Amino acid sequence: MLAAVKGYYDGNQIVVNEDDRKNLNVGDEVVITILERFNRKKVETRAEKRRRLVDSDAFVISTGRTAEEIDEYVREMRSDDRR
């Protein structure tokens, strides 16, 4: 038997409408689909809010260099700076 029933979660168990429950017998296999989450909102951190509000890629101009090339450039600049 395949049936769709409407119900709610009361904190301990799933409660279904009495008319729908009459169609079920003890031991029947059921499938539960959770449609919405009302009480579990993810709290957004300050960093996540900033990332969402500010498009940091708009301020970056790509040079086309690889990470290794950039590291080598920074090493050269530091070695020249400390002489």
C-alpha positions as MATLAB code, in Angstrom:
seq = 'MLAAVKGYYDGNQIVVNEDDRKNLNVGDEVVITILERFNRKKVETRAEKRRRLVDSDAFVISTGRTAEEIDEYVREMRSDDRR';
ca = [
       0.000    0.000    0.000;
       1.224    3.495   -0.823;
      -0.465    6.380    0.955;
       0.348   10.018    1.642;
      -0.648   11.289    5.068;
      -0.363   14.727    6.611;
       0.970   15.149   10.111;
       3.310   17.080   12.383;
       6.193   16.429   14.740;
       5.346   17.160   18.374;
       8.897   16.906   19.707;
       8.855   13.178   20.366;
       6.873   11.564   17.582;
       5.107   12.095   14.284;
       1.390   12.723   14.780;
      -0.947   12.037   11.843;
      -4.593   12.847   11.258;
      -6.967   10.278   12.804;
      -8.645    9.541    9.445;
      -5.275    8.855    7.793;
      -4.109    6.735   10.721;
      -7.057    4.351   10.273;
      -5.526    3.233    6.958;
      -2.347    2.072    8.720;
      -1.801   -1.177   10.585;
       0.799   -1.997   13.233;
       4.004   -2.997   11.489;
       3.243   -1.173    8.215;
       6.327    0.311    6.613;
       6.085    4.080    6.142;
       8.165    6.707    4.385;
       8.452   10.142    5.979;
       9.234   13.244    3.922;
      10.105   16.441    5.765;
       8.678   19.363    3.821;
       9.928   22.395    5.735;
      12.107   23.405    8.642;
      10.464   26.078   10.708;
      12.612   26.289   13.821;
      16.101   25.520   12.531;
      17.445   28.633   10.874;
      21.186   28.705   10.434;
      22.672   31.758   12.097;
      24.813   33.636    9.618;
      28.209   34.735   10.940;
      29.599   38.227   10.394;
      32.125   36.911    7.876;
      29.388   35.160    5.892;
      27.308   38.342    5.862;
      30.276   40.334    4.565;
      30.978   37.782    1.841;
      27.360   37.910    0.773;
      27.185   41.730    0.770;
      30.592   42.545   -0.729;
      31.769   41.005   -3.979;
      35.506   40.927   -3.291;
      36.232   39.642   -6.800;
      35.151   43.031   -8.136;
      38.286   44.560   -6.571;
      40.763   41.957   -7.822;
      42.524   42.087  -11.162;
      43.948   38.728  -12.111;
      47.569   38.747  -13.276;
      47.402   35.264  -14.712;
      50.303   34.115  -12.526;
      50.293   30.810  -10.708;
      50.564   30.579   -6.925;
      54.186   29.412   -7.239;
      55.085   32.414   -9.413;
      53.487   34.785   -6.918;
      55.349   33.152   -4.016;
      58.639   33.485   -5.889;
      57.911   37.155   -6.621;
      57.186   37.845   -2.938;
      60.419   36.053   -1.902;
      62.420   38.198   -4.338;
      60.812   41.387   -3.050;
      61.544   40.455    0.560;
      65.136   39.464   -0.137;
      65.777   42.757   -1.953;
      64.081   44.733    0.829;
      66.264   43.386    3.644;
      69.691   44.158    2.231;
];
